């Protein structure tokens, strides 16, 4: 009975009796108060890791891809694994901001800004890896259709090229979507600014927003159109990333289940990353009333659903390996689960398939420490999924004499760690200087925004 | 509103940005397609040679065939620069008083090669075979221009990959009968018909795959 009542009554989106001004105050607080100690330390740490990333990229370009652990059968290693990992993470942001917007899921309003920012920073990190893995980086412009004297033209039949366009489109659309959503809030920050520099900077990016009716009309239209453009991208981008593997003829990669499986995995990993970051930010900035336990629970439901889909895909790959009666396919999968990389495979299965199953229980999916731990497990598991797909399919190819074991070098590992530095540098700057919750949208879903609010709450009238 | 920082002209910014963007894109394309291309960077390269040998004089006035000096062009991948001995076949008797010929004779007597400066350079990662081209009916003039009119040799064609591919894709537009390839003044009356016919006769089938030239 309890559950039914709760559903019928519609849980409020914002808890506690709050005025509009109070909401603005809460969200604007980090940008208006001096930088806290943890933030400065965190930023310095992240920036030094980001500096490490860029120096290792310099080392890679100077010395060549030999500084990585790639060997003869394993020509794709950490670079591709990290690329797919970071792109995947981005997908939750787009799903929350675009698809849930079109489906009028009002609970998205307090997490969409945060998730979209994560998308953009993750795609920036992702974009680095395919850019640097080409070996001769000075020839990377071959990827773009620029008329040149060599008559070199991109191979439009290659999935790797589709990827270039898929990811760059994704980044552009995500950035525009995020920015358009930010405009009214930037204007709020501008109007509250106390210093000239702040007023100018926020004012510049607020594009002269004055909250007029006409501005709102254009804004709503633009936002809706961008949501509609971004929606197919949630499905297309990771489908195309999966084509990088699926359009080849390699057993373990050449599978029709890859596109939906990759999309589910991407949303899965993205939600886990949003959750990890959100739990911390919510605590630090005391946003418990704006990002309620219900928001977290909803995200856990997504994690459970997509995690189970991913588990289904793992099982289906094995079924197809048996059902196809193709001995090479069968070998690839037996080797995956019981070969030299079995450790990676079982880390993946336990993190991705088993750990989200705890979310079947309401007690567990509303328990913050537990969901934090599980979200970390999912992040780890999803990185290992890409590792398993890339490395185990390659390391034992058709010719047993060329079989080898791939071990990443310190450069591989530190480049990956460095990419987290870049991600957190951008993220910490975002936390400090931008509204991490969409002020205007959250106000729209508050109880007080209901035109009939005062019909029932006469006592609040002042 | 005191907060507004945009003056009225800012309304034209989107158009300005659009125009700048189009111009920038155009410039990037221009940069790669023309400015960085051998068509712009290499054509006209005319280094000073140690001895001012005039191709125009030797071909047009004396009437030497290209193959008298560049004797390997139909037989080997590399077309040779003639040995000093080849020059001396004539210059033992002719113009022996000229200071340049004296220099030539000195090289010959001391058994020291003349350090001619290479004009037509291809990158190391390109495999180019002169014999394969001359026996397919590609005239000297197609790649080197009218050397018979040059007092000092210069690079007449871009030698870029795109330029190579023009012929590899449509050889009928360029090939001539083998016996005409060193006649740099000769021109066919109907290139396409001739080319198509020669393509059959010589079995000309140039590849376009990477490994045809990059081996």
Interface residues (C-beta under 8 A of the other chain):
Chain A: X141 X146 X147 X148 X149 X150 X151 X152 X190 X191 X199 X200 X203 X204 X207 X208 X210
Chain B: X1 X3 X4 X5 X6 X10 X28 X29 X32 X33 X36 X37 X38 X39 X158 X160 X161 X162 X163 X165
